[in-house]
Amino acid sequence: MSHKEKTVKPSVVYSEAVIRNNAGIIDYIRTSFSTVTGATAGTLGLTGIKGFVFYLIMSMILSAMLNSKAGSNWNKCFLSRRSLWTDGVFSGLFTYVLFWTFLYGLVHVY
């Protein structure tokens, strides 16, 4: 060996079952939150771009809450911090639009 010794970093092992379970929980949380925020937007009578901006703001708030809940030990439960911010955002959008239009029509049209 030379004067410079190579340091070997220990490899990290993840459980696939745990990662899948956590991803499913995040998806369930986002779907449930999308129904509540969609119903809120419909009840408030938000239309057009205001409704989509409301969803983006509420989605960012939810992502911030998930990150704060995960804390500094996020790497024990998730492969990347990005998954806490982005996973399920666009699939939740469809649920949001469904409840948004349903409650808007129910409250403001009929």
N, C-alpha and C positions, 0 to 999 in steps of 0.2 A: 504494500500500500504506500501511497505517497504521503507527503506531509499533510495534505488536505484529506481528511477522512470524509467519506460520503455519509451524509445522514439520511437515513431511510425513514420516511414518514409512515406511520402505521395506516393501513388501509381501513376504510370505514365499511362496515357491513350493514345493510339495511334489510329488514324483513319485508318481503313483497306483500304479505298479507296486511301488515300494519300500514304500509304506504297506501294500499288500495282502500283500506278501511277509512283512513284519514281523508283521502280524496272523496270518498262517498259521503262522509260527514260534511265536508265543505260544500259539496254539491247540494246536499239536503238543506243546509243552512241558507245557501244562496237562493234556492228555489222557494223556501218558506218566506224569506225576506222579500223576494220579488212579488209574491202574492200580497203581502201586507203593504208594500210600497205602491203596488199597482192599484190596490183598493183605495189607498189614501189619495193617490193622484186623481183617480176617478171621482171620488167623493168631493175633493177640493175643486173639481172642474177644470183641471189643467188640460190645455189642448195644445196641439202642435209641438213646436220645439221646446216649449216650457216643460212639457211632460217628459221628454227625453233628457233634458238637462236635469230634471228632478231625479230621474233614474241614475244618471251618472254620478250625481252628488251623493245620493244615498248609497250607491255601490262603493264609492270611495270611502264613505264613512264606515260601511261594513268591513271593507278590507283593512282599514286602520284598526278597527276593533279586533279583528282576527289576528292581526300582527301583534297588537298589544297583549292579547291573550296568549299567543305562542311565546312571547318574550324572547329571551336570549337563547333558549333551548330549542328553537325552531328546527335546527338541523337534526335533532333526534327523531322528529316525526315527519319531516318533509324533505324532499330532495333539494328543493330550492325555495327561497323566500318568494320568488316570483309566482309560484303556484298559489300562495295565499292571496296575492293581489289580482290574479287574472283568471284562475280556473273557475269556470262556471258563469262568468260575467255575461257572455253572449247568449248562452242557453237560458239564463235567467231573464234576459231581455224579452224572450218570447212569452214567458209566463207573465212578466210585468205588463206587456201590451195586452194580453188576454184579459187580465183582471182590471186593467186601466179602462179599456173600452167597455167592458161589461158593467162596471160600477158607474162609469160616466153615463152610459145609456140608461141605466136603472134609476139614477138619482136626478139627472138633468134633462133627459129627453122625455121620460114617461111620467 
